[in-house]
Amino acid sequence: MAPMDAWMDVETARRASGLRLVLTAGVPGPWSESAKGLFHVKRVPFARVRQVVNGDNAALRAWVGRDDAPVAVWNDEPPRHGWQDIALLAERIAPEPRLLPEAVDERALVFGLGRELCGELGLGWCRRLMLVDQVKQLAPDLPIARYLASRYGYEPAAAAAAPQRVADIVTAFARQLRAQQERGLRYLVGGSLSALDVWWAAFAAMLDPLPHELCPMGRDTRAAYAVRDPRVRAALDPALLAHRDLVYREHLELPVRLD
């Protein structure tokens, strides 16, 4: 098995065993970063397989049936690409430390709030709509604008509604974190780190990225990821960013490696 920081080409990955993660290269894509984070916490070694945004991913599509990321491939099992499926795979491969609570009500909360980050019309999805809208206003024929618009069902009405939806999601997370802290608890659900904390840490990059020394990225990417909408900025409680910092500092890879 290749070391955790190795990049493996698609043909080598097809022949390999163990865990291979298809990841977006060069940018802190929150779906990719959260998938990495789950396996990092569980100390499951994996090889990185490069997916290039708006690039030639034909070999990748031939292997896993998709040209996006993340995709997790474990030995000879079918590829997993959904955020829930990847979390369940991580939990099965390495049951400890547990990231999906055993208590049904807590597990339901992890997946329910997780959907508000990772799922369709969740925070990540709506931030992408906002970014596409910005690009289309400036350069509507830019290839990356067309690529992302097709991925996320862009239309002006959906983009117009996206900032308020993001603000509402962020407000819900601030309320959840505050309720936990008032009970003397450090994490978003229950008494220990869960997948929800990992998801939040990764998706917070689309609101206020980690500083350059902790997450190097291109200047244009950093500018695009930092949210400017006043409704979202007002909802972004500093405690949520402090929680993001805690999760990275104590549980995740720093500095973040994107290449």
BELJO-V54192 format. One line per field, one symbol per residue. ss: DSSP state (H for helix, E for strand, - for the rest). A space follows every 50 residues. Layout:
BEGIN
ss = ???
END
This chain:
BEGIN
ss = ------EE-HHHHHH---EEEEEE-----HHHHHHHHHHHH----EEEEE E------HHHHHHH------EEEE-----E--HHHHHHHHHHH------- ---HHHHHHHHHHHHHHH----HHHHHHHHHHHHHHHHH---HHHHHHHH H----HHHHHHHHHHHHHHHHHHHHHHHHHHH------------HHHHHH HHHHHH------------HHHHHHH----HHHHHH--HHHHHHHHHHHHH H--------
END
